[in-house]
Structure formats: C-alpha cells, structure tokens
C-alpha cells in the first residue's frame, strides 16, 4: 500500500454516502463507510447501498470535511432570518385561479 493509504482498516477514513434514487431529485444520506480513498468509497457505496439498482448517482464525502451548526447555538445562528419576512411570503394573498403554490 502507498504511504497515503492506511494499512489498518480501523484507521481508514470515514465517508458519508449520499444516493439519488431513480425517481428522486435530490441526494439523500444513506449511511457511512470506511475506505482508503475516494475510488474505494464510491465502489463500496455502490456495492453496499445500491444493491437493488435503486440509485442513479452517488456522492461520497469524507466525514472530516462536513461541518455543521451547533445545536446549542441555534437561537443566535438562525435568529437573523426572523427579521426577513420577505423570505416567507405568508402575507401575500393568492388569486383565486392559483390552485397550488
């Protein structure tokens, strides 16, 4: 194995797997797996998560590259959106001819 690939499976990086189904428009998180590199992660994801041929696209992202907001800071993080009422146009009245919006 090359230097950039770790030899012990317990040390392999963790990858998050996202799959887009045949009738879906977005990728959904399907699970996680360990792999030495992107190519191995894609092949393993295909074998593990699309065995029934339900996927048309797979994304793999090394877990260390995913960053998330902190739940304990939700109030201050999401609060600025409350003063932008135009983002949620609930105050508009729809014309009678409009069935779905």
C-alpha angles and dihedrals in degrees: 000000000000122000094257092055115075117227100210113074090214087064097048113116120261116243129197115221125215121185131190112211125219093257098035132093098203137051114249127202108256101174146283137284141175120246138157096233145352095277093052091045092053093048093046091046090052091050096044105035105030103042092128093052092249097135133079099178136024129197122191122192125184104244093230088065095059116094124187139188116260115251092217089060097047094114096056094035097053100027096089090068092063093074093054101079092167089073090067106038096196091138094066120099115222120225115251092249093061109092101173132021 
